[in-house]
Amino acid sequence: MARENTCQFAILGMLCREPMSGYDLRQAIEQTVGHFWQESYGNLYPTLERMETEGLVALDREEHSPGGRVRKVYRVTAQGRRVLAEWLRRPVVPHVERNELLLKLFFGSRVGPEASLAHVEHSRAEAEEMLSALRLIDEDVRRSREGHPELPYWHLSVRAGLLGLEAHLRWCDEARETLQRLALTEGSKKKEERDER
């Protein structure tokens, strides 16, 4: 069975908030759910066009920029709202994450602990940066959207991101210790081999 294109549900959810152009949708996705969901322009625009053909979204208006470009702003239709609600009620389809860091670590013995340690350190630095940014987003949303009926739902997704990043940082620390021990052990073995020659 082919995987369902979940891009359309991200689009429908965003358009339930307000009418948006493709560019606005991309920005809204990045600024709200971007820590756990991303869409490329290459996927977003064709999906938006298909959804218009299927009657899930409709052209709300066209805005003309001074440079002559036409900006199409879409709104969700009643049918689009029904499709989104139906999808929201269905069980979540499990998926296997593709994690390049873990794949490289799994085969890391081929290049030694130093290369793996560098990957872990890089991942840790990225996670620290993302965690700081997500904490700021969380504080800002709580302050600026206090009392908003969707705030508890938004906060659940932000909390998952915060806790996931905190767990990743703890794992990075454990991985660092293990790889540093391996580097010391391998360094000692190489020294012994040189001394024997």
Salt bridges, closest charged atoms under 4 A:
GLU4 OE1 - ARG90 NH2 2.59
ASP24 OD2 - ARG71 NH2 2.03
GLU30 OE2 - ARG26 NE 2.71
GLU54 OE1 - ARG50 NH1 2.85
ASP60 OD2 - ARG61 NH1 2.58
ASP60 OD1 - ARG75 NE 3.78
GLU63 OE2 - ARG61 NE 2.84
GLU63 OE1 - ARG71 NH1 2.31
GLU86 OE2 - ARG90 NH1 3.58
GLU100 OE2 - LYS104 NZ 3.30
GLU121 OE2 - ARG176 NE 2.80
GLU126 OE2 - HIS122 NE2 3.11
GLU128 OE2 - ARG124 NH1 2.28
ASP138 OD1 - ARG142 NE 3.34
ASP138 OD1 - HIS155 ND1 3.05
GLU166 OE2 - ARG135 NH2 3.19
ASP173 OD1 - ARG124 NE 2.66
ASP173 OD1 - ARG176 NH1 3.65
ASP195 OD2 - LYS191 NZ 3.11
